[in-house]
Amino acid sequence: MTIHEASQLLSDDKVSRLQLLQCYESLCKEYGYIQGMTIANLRDLISGRKTLAEMQLLIDQLKERLK
């Protein structure tokens, strides 16, 4: 799931818990992939960190909604 798709999902009040959980799982996997690519120098460090920061914010928001 992309950052944009996750943002849209979070802005929807009628989203199901299952959709939120699937979004959370998808973002966590993508976060790990981007983090690995950044550490291995296969992705630009600055853009990688920016993307990871955006994703972490969304992951934190998803955690709050899932409580």
C-alpha positions in Angstrom: 0.0 0.0 0.0 1.3 3.4 -0.9 1.6 6.3 1.6 -1.1 8.2 -0.4 -3.5 5.2 -0.2 -2.9 4.8 3.6 -3.5 8.5 4.1 -6.8 8.3 2.3 -7.8 5.2 4.3 -7.0 7.0 7.5 -9.2 10.0 6.5 -12.2 7.8 5.9 -14.4 7.5 9.0 -16.3 4.4 7.6 -13.2 2.2 7.2 -13.4 -1.2 8.8 -11.0 -2.5 11.4 -9.9 -5.2 9.0 -9.0 -2.6 6.4 -7.0 -0.7 9.0 -5.2 -3.9 10.0 -4.3 -4.8 6.4 -3.1 -1.3 5.8 -0.9 -1.5 9.0 0.6 -4.8 8.0 1.3 -3.6 4.5 2.9 -0.4 5.7 5.1 -2.3 8.2 6.4 -4.6 5.4 7.0 -1.6 3.1 8.8 0.2 5.9 11.1 -2.7 6.4 11.8 -2.9 2.7 12.6 0.8 2.4 14.7 0.7 5.6 16.8 -2.2 4.2 17.2 -0.5 0.8 18.4 2.7 2.6 20.8 0.8 4.8 22.3 -1.1 1.9 22.8 2.2 0.0 20.4 1.1 -2.7 18.2 4.1 -2.0 19.1 7.7 -1.5 19.6 8.3 2.2 17.7 11.6 2.4 14.7 10.5 0.4 14.7 7.2 2.3 14.7 8.9 5.7 11.9 11.2 4.5 9.8 8.3 3.3 10.4 6.3 6.5 9.4 9.3 8.6 6.1 9.7 6.7 5.5 6.0 7.0 6.2 6.0 10.7 3.7 8.8 11.2 1.0 6.8 9.4 1.9 3.6 11.3 1.5 5.4 14.6 -1.9 6.8 13.4 -3.0 3.4 12.4 -2.0 2.0 15.8 -4.1 4.6 17.5 -7.1 3.8 15.4 -6.7 0.1 16.1 -6.7 0.5 19.9 
